[in-house]
Amino acid sequence: MVRALLEDRFKLKIHRETREIPVYALTVTKGGPKLQPFKEGSCMAVDFSDPEHSSITMPEPGQPFPLVCGMGRLSNSGYDFPGSTMATFCRDISNRLDRPVVDRTKISGMFDIHLDLSIADVVNPAPESAPGTTAPIGSAIEKLGLKLEPTKGPGEFLVIDHIERPSAN
């Protein structure tokens, strides 16, 4: 509905395009992965296709909000990704790095992933971390038998082909 409004009012013409961009490939080290299997009950499953998220149960006052399966959570004890697949893990760590992370591990299933990082490590990366480097997140990932390798991969873009100022009402 919004798209139709924009197309009509602004004569907007768009298309999606895939281009090669810098990415990190998440791969397995020679020693193999050291991932903890998913433990039932370690997180709360949420149906995000439900617009009301009625599957979310609010905790009692004073109780901590439970971990949500497939979503990273930063705390004083580290960076946790309960009930994560490699795809959801890549999506979450992409938000903390300078480029997207693509899964090239060929590992299936769900895991309870813990990265031994401080809040400062995640929120304020070291000043010597130049673009294209992954420290300290990359170092924590290597302890799991995984690694981040800079490479090229697909990136999806929304391209505006045409737009006009709207006419007066």
C-alpha positions in Angstrom: 0.0 0.0 0.0 2.8 2.4 0.9 4.8 1.4 -2.2 1.7 2.2 -4.4 1.3 5.5 -2.7 5.0 6.4 -3.3 4.8 5.3 -6.9 1.7 7.3 -7.6 2.6 10.5 -5.6 6.3 10.7 -6.5 6.3 8.7 -9.7 8.8 6.5 -8.0 10.5 3.8 -10.0 12.8 1.3 -8.2 14.4 -2.1 -8.7 16.6 -4.5 -6.6 20.1 -5.2 -7.7 22.8 -7.6 -6.5 26.4 -6.5 -6.5 29.7 -7.9 -5.3 30.7 -6.2 -2.1 33.3 -6.8 0.7 32.0 -9.4 3.2 33.3 -11.7 5.9 32.9 -15.4 5.2 32.3 -17.4 8.4 34.3 -20.7 8.0 35.4 -23.6 10.1 39.0 -23.8 11.4 41.1 -26.9 10.9 40.4 -28.1 14.4 36.6 -28.1 13.7 33.8 -26.3 15.4 33.4 -26.2 19.2 29.8 -25.3 19.4 27.4 -26.1 22.2 24.2 -27.9 21.0 21.0 -26.1 21.6 19.4 -26.9 25.0 15.6 -26.9 25.0 14.4 -24.1 27.3 17.6 -22.1 27.1 15.7 -19.4 25.3 12.1 -18.3 24.4 10.9 -19.0 20.9 9.1 -16.0 19.3 7.1 -16.0 16.1 8.1 -12.8 14.4 5.7 -13.4 11.6 2.9 -12.6 14.2 2.5 -8.8 13.9 1.4 -8.6 17.5 4.2 -10.9 18.8 1.5 -12.5 21.0 3.9 -15.4 21.6 6.0 -13.1 23.9 5.2 -13.4 27.5 6.3 -10.5 29.6 8.2 -11.5 32.8 6.9 -10.6 36.3 8.2 -7.3 37.6 11.7 -7.6 38.8 12.4 -10.7 36.8 14.9 -10.6 33.8 13.5 -10.7 30.3 14.3 -14.2 28.9 16.7 -14.8 26.1 15.0 -14.9 22.7 16.0 -17.8 20.4 18.1 -16.7 17.5 18.9 -13.2 18.8 22.1 -12.0 20.3 22.2 -10.5 23.8 25.0 -8.6 25.3 25.6 -8.8 29.1 28.3 -8.5 31.7 29.0 -12.3 31.1 29.6 -12.0 27.4 27.7 -12.0 24.1 25.1 -14.8 23.9 23.2 -16.2 20.9 20.9 -18.9 22.3 19.0 -21.2 19.9 20.9 -19.8 16.9 21.5 -21.3 13.5 24.7 -20.3 11.6 22.5 -18.0 9.5 21.1 -16.1 12.4 24.5 -15.9 14.1 25.9 -14.3 11.0 23.1 -11.8 10.8 23.6 -10.8 14.4 27.4 -10.4 14.2 27.1 -8.5 10.9 25.5 -5.7 13.0 28.7 -5.4 15.0 31.2 -5.4 12.2 32.0 -3.1 9.2 30.6 -5.5 6.6 28.1 -8.3 6.3 28.9 -11.9 7.4 28.0 -14.8 5.1 27.8 -18.4 6.4 30.2 -20.7 4.6 30.4 -23.3 7.4 28.0 -25.9 6.0 26.9 -26.5 9.7 23.2 -27.1 10.2 21.2 -27.2 13.4 20.7 -24.9 16.4 23.3 -24.0 18.9 23.7 -22.0 22.2 26.7 -19.8 21.2 28.6 -17.8 23.8 31.3 -15.3 22.8 33.6 -14.4 25.7 33.6 -10.6 25.2 33.1 -7.5 27.4 30.5 -4.9 26.7 33.3 -2.5 25.7 34.7 -5.0 23.2 31.4 -5.1 21.4 30.1 -1.6 21.8 33.4 0.3 21.5 35.8 -1.7 19.4 39.5 -0.9 19.9 40.6 2.2 18.0 43.3 0.2 16.2 40.5 -1.8 14.5 40.8 -0.6 11.0 38.1 -1.3 8.4 38.4 -4.9 7.3 39.5 -6.2 10.7 37.4 -8.1 13.1 39.2 -7.8 16.5 38.1 -8.5 19.2 34.9 -10.3 17.9 37.0 -12.3 15.4 39.3 -13.6 18.2 36.3 -14.7 20.3 34.8 -16.5 17.3 38.1 -18.4 16.7 37.8 -19.9 20.2 34.7 -21.6 18.8 36.6 -23.3 16.0 35.3 -20.7 13.5 36.9 -17.8 11.7 36.0 -14.7 9.8 37.8 -14.3 6.4 37.6 -11.0 4.4 36.3 -11.8 0.9 33.8 -10.6 -1.7 30.1 -11.7 -1.8 26.7 -10.7 -2.9 25.0 -7.6 -1.5 21.4 -6.6 -2.3 20.6 -2.9 -3.0 17.5 -1.0 -3.7 18.1 1.3 -6.6 16.0 4.4 -7.3 15.5 4.7 -11.1 13.2 7.8 -11.1 11.6 10.1 -8.6 9.8 13.5 -9.0 8.7 16.2 -6.6 5.0 15.8 -5.9 2.6 18.2 -7.5 0.7 20.7 -5.3 -2.3 19.3 -3.6 
